[in-house]
Amino acid sequence: MSAECKPLDATAPVAPAAFLDRARQVCSLVQVFPEQDPLVLRVEADPLVIGRREPTSTVDVPLPDARVSRRHAEVRATEDGLYLKDLGSTNGSFVDGVRVASALVHPGQVVRLGDNLFVTCRDRPQRDPDDLGLLGHNAELARIRQVLRRVSPSALAVLIEGRTGTGKELIAQAIHRLSGRLGPMIPVNCAALAPNLVESSLFGHRRGAFTGAANDQVGAFRAAHGGTLFLDEVGDLPIDTQPKLLRALESGEITPVGSTQPVHVDVRVVAATNVPLGEATAAGRFREDLLARLLGVRVVAPPLLHRREDVLMLLRRMLQDAGSAARPTVAAAEALVLYDWPRNVRELRQLAQRLAVLHGDRELLELEHLGDEFQRTAAAATDAPSDTPPAEAQDDFIALEGPPSREKLVELLQLCGGNVSELARRARRSRKQVYRWLEAAGLDRGLDASDLDRAT
C-alpha cells in the first residue's frame, strides 16, 4: 500500500463526513517533528509498515532516522481510530509518551517512532494562505477559513464561540478585513463594562445626561459607523441592556443617553462568547430573540487541545516573531504537543515570549526550559497503561476525543464504580490525567457512589 510521503498539501479538499465511504476507514498520521519536509500519511484499513530509510528498504513509509528500526511499526485504520503495532523495534513505539507493543490510537493522540512525532487526525490537514492571520493546518480551522471567505462580504451577523484564548478576536479581525467595509473595527469587551455605563459605552451620551457626563460621547456604535463592531464576551451583557441592543441591531438606529433623537448607524456586528449562550438563554440570563439576531452565522473556534498538529508550527512562528531561531528537542516537542493548553493559543504565545527572553539565544530548547507544567506532562505519561488490544477486543473501551464535561465525567465514573484507575484503563489515559479532569470539574478525588449520585 502506498503512502503520501510529501509535504503538507492543501490541493485536495477535505471531503464532508456525509460523503465518506463509512465502510472504508481512513485517518491521517501527521508528522509534527521534525518539521523539515513533514509527512501526511493516509492510513486505511490495510496495514502500512513504517521503518528506517535504507537502500534496500521495503517498507511503505521510510523515515531518515537512525533511531527507527528497519521494520519499526505497522498501522492501520479501524472504526475507532488507528491501530498501531510495534514490530519488535529496538527503541520502541510510543503513544502519548508511553511505550506500547500495540495500541488503539484515537484522533488527537501522539505517536513517537524514533525521533519522529506524529499526531493522529480524522481529517486530512490543509495548508491555506496566511492572508487571514489564522495560522494552522487543522482541518476544522481550514473549514472556518472557507466559511469566513464566504460570509465576510455579506451583512450577516456572526457569533464566534470558543474557549478563552482560542483567537476569537483574530477571527473577528479576519471578518472585518474581508468585509470590504471602509470604517474601523471597534472592539468592546462587554465583561469589562461598568454596569452603570454600559448604555453610554455602546450608544454614547449627551453632555449632562448623568453626573460626570461633562462632554458628549459618541459611543461604540457610532465610532464603528461604516465598519465593524466587535462585541466580545457578549454573554456578560446585562439583561436590561439587551433589548436596546436588539433594537439597535434590527432598526440600525441608536439613541444616545440623554437624547430623544435616534441616530442612524451603518454597523456590521460580530459577537463572541466563551460560554454557551443557549444555556444562558435557558437560565434567563440572555434573551432568546437577541441570540437569534446574533446567530446569522455561527463559528466555533477550536481549542488548541484539538489542534495538536499545529502546536509546534505555531511555536516556531511565534519564536521567529520574537527574534529567536531556537527549536525544541524531541523530548520538549513531545511535552509541548501532549500538554492540554487550558489557556489555548494565548498561553502558547506567552510561553514563546518567555522562551525567547530566557533561552532565545540557544539552538535547542530542552524540556527543563519549558517549565514545571510541561515536565509534569512528560512525567504523567509514565503512569499510563502501556498496552491496548486491537479494536475488535475493545468491549469495555471508552472513546473520548478531549476532556469530558462535568456531567460526562460523573457518568463515566458511575460506569466505572467510582474507580479512577478503572476509568483511566478504559479511557486509555493516565490516572494523573483523570485527576486533572476531576480538578477542572470541581470534583473531589475521593468521591464515593453517594457523592456521584449527588453530583448529577
C-alpha positions, -999 to +999 in steps of 0.1 A: +000+000+000+014+034-009+017+064+014+017+101+007+053+109+016+054+145+006+050+179+023+016+191+036-007+197+006-040+216+006-048+210-031-071+181-022-102+193-003-114+176+029-145+156+020-175+163+042-183+134+065-215+127+047-196+118+015-171+095+031-174+057+025-181+046+061-170+010+052-136+023+042-119+035+073-094+063+068-074+086+091-042+106+089-009+105+107+006+140+106+043+144+113+049+174+135+086+167+144+110+171+128+094+199+109+115+197+078+096+182+049+067+168+071+047+138+061+009+134+059+003+096+059-031+085+047-038+054+067-065+029+056-077-005+067-048-023+050-016-024+071+010+003+065+046-005+076+069+022+088+107+018+091+141+032+085+151+045+051+178+023+036+189+015+000+172-019+004+142-007+024+109-025+015+087-006+040+057+015+029+070+046+048+108+050+050+120+075+076+155+090+075+161+084+113+188+061+127+167+055+158+140+039+137+143+002+131+143-013+096+107-025+102+096-004+131+058-004+134+026-012+115-005+010+114-040+005+100-073+024+103-102+010+123-137+022+131-125+037+164-091+051+153-057+039+143-044+006+154-006+006+159+016-025+164+053-024+172+072-049+150+099-056+176+117-023+172+149-016+192+138+018+205+101+012+208+069+027+197+052+053+220+016+066+223+012+098+244+047+092+258+041+055+268+059+026+252+034+002+237+035-032+220+002-024+204-024+003+209-056+018+196-047+054+188-075+080+187-077+114+169-055+138+189-032+113+203+006+115+197+028+087+183+066+087+186+087+064+164+124+071+170+128+109+169+096+114+148+064+127+163+030+122+146-005+134+156-034+112+146-062+132+128-095+121+115-094+146+086-066+155+063-048+187+073-047+216+049-023+244+042-041+276+032-026+311+026-018+331+057-039+361+045-065+358+073-040+357+101-054+323+112-023+300+111-026+263+113-031+231+092-060+218+114-089+207+091-115+224+113-096+257+111-094+253+073-132+249+072-136+281+093-114+300+068-137+288+040-168+300+058-152+334+066-143+339+030-180+334+020-197+352+048-175+382+055-185+403+024-222+399+035-241+419+061-249+388+082-241+390+119-216+365+131-214+348+165-180+334+174-179+308+202-148+293+218-129+290+250-108+317+264-076+323+243-087+305+212-083+335+190-119+348+187-108+384+181-084+372+154-114+357+136-133+389+140-104+409+126-103+385+096-140+390+090-135+428+091-106+427+066-125+405+042-157+426+045-145+454+024-160+479+049-142+512+050-149+521+086-129+509+116-133+478+137-142+488+172-138+461+199-159+463+231-153+439+260-188+435+274-175+418+305-153+448+314-181+474+311-192+491+343-229+482+348-240+519+351-220+528+319-230+500+295-255+521+276-233+551+274-203+529+262-224+514+234-248+542+224-230+573+236-244+601+257-252+638+257-234+662+279-252+665+313-271+632+308-258+620+341-234+630+369-199+632+354-211+635+318-191+667+311-189+661+273-208+644+245-196+608+238-203+591+205-202+555+219-190+523+202-219+521+177-212+555+162-174+550+164-178+519+143-200+536+116-192+522+082-172+494+098-174+465+123-185+465+159-169+435+178-189+427+210-165+404+229-180+383+258-215+394+247-229+368+271-219+391+300-241+420+287-267+430+314-301+416+308-317+451+309-294+464+282-301+435+258-335+448+245-318+481+235-290+463+217-316+442+199-335+473+188-303+488+175-294+457+155-329+455+140-335+492+132-300+504+125-306+533+149-293+541+184-304+567+209-277+583+230-283+585+267-299+619+275-312+623+239-346+617+224-334+618+188-323+584+172-292+583+152-287+561+121-256+539+122-242+516+095-225+488+115-217+452+109-219+433+142-196+404+152-201+390+186-181+365+206-186+344+238-168+318+258-200+305+274-228+286+256-255+312+250-281+285+246-276+276+283-276+313+293-309+317+274-324+287+292-313+302+325-329+335+317-296+354+315-297+361+278-326+370+256-336+344+230-346+370+204-312+387+208-295+353+204-315+347+172-305+381+158-268+375+166-268+340+151-266+349+114-236+326+111-221+306+140-184+300+141-167+278+167-130+284+174-114+250+181-093+249+213-056+242+210-061+208+226-079+198+194-052+213+172-022+193+184-008+192+149-005+230+149+013+235+182+050+232+171+044+252+139+027+280+159+055+280+185+082+282+158+064+312+141+060+329+175+097+324+184+107+338+150+085+368+156+103+373+189+137+371+171+147+336+182+157+306+160+157+281+189+139+248+183+128+221+208+144+187+213+122+157+206+115+154+244+105+190+247+084+188+215+066+157+227+057+175+260+045+206+241+022+185+219+009+164+248+001+194+270-036+203+274-032+241+268-061+252+291-055+288+281-051+279+245-031+300+219-028+329+244-008+305+267+013+293+238+022+329+229+032+337+265+054+306+265+071+316+233+078+351+246+092+337+278+114+312+260+126+340+236+136+362+266+152+335+287+166+310+262+162+326+228+200+325+221+201+287+223+200+264+194+179+238+212+152+241+238+153+213+264+123+200+284+136+217+315+134+251+298+097+248+292+085+250+329+071+227+356+038+221+339+054+206+308+077+184+329+047+172+348+030+164+315+060+143+304+062+126+338+025+118+339+028+097+307+048+071+326+017+065+348-005+055+318-013+019+308+012+006+283-007-019+260-042-019+245-057-047+224-070-044+188-103-027+182-122-060+180-112-068+216-122-034+230-156-043+245-151-021+275-133+008+258-144+044+264-137+067+234-130+103+243-118+130+218-110+155+245-116+164+282-151+153+292-177+177+305-185+176+342-217+157+335-199+132+312-171+127+338-197+119+365-214+095+342-181+077+333-171+074+370-205+059+378-199+034+349-166+025+365-179+023+401-161+055+411-127+038+404-103+063+389-078+036+379-106+017+361-117+048+342-080+056+333-076+020+320-108+020+299-102+055+285-065+048+277-055+078+298-032+081+328-046+084+364-030+118+366-049+129+335-082+118+351-073+136+383-068+168+363-102+163+348-117+159+383-099+191+395-111+211+364-147+199+370-146+208+407-150+171+418-132+156+447-107+128+442-123+106+469-159+106+455-179+075+466-212+063+450-234+086+470-212+116+461-216+107+425-253+104+428-255+139+443-231+153+417-256+145+390 
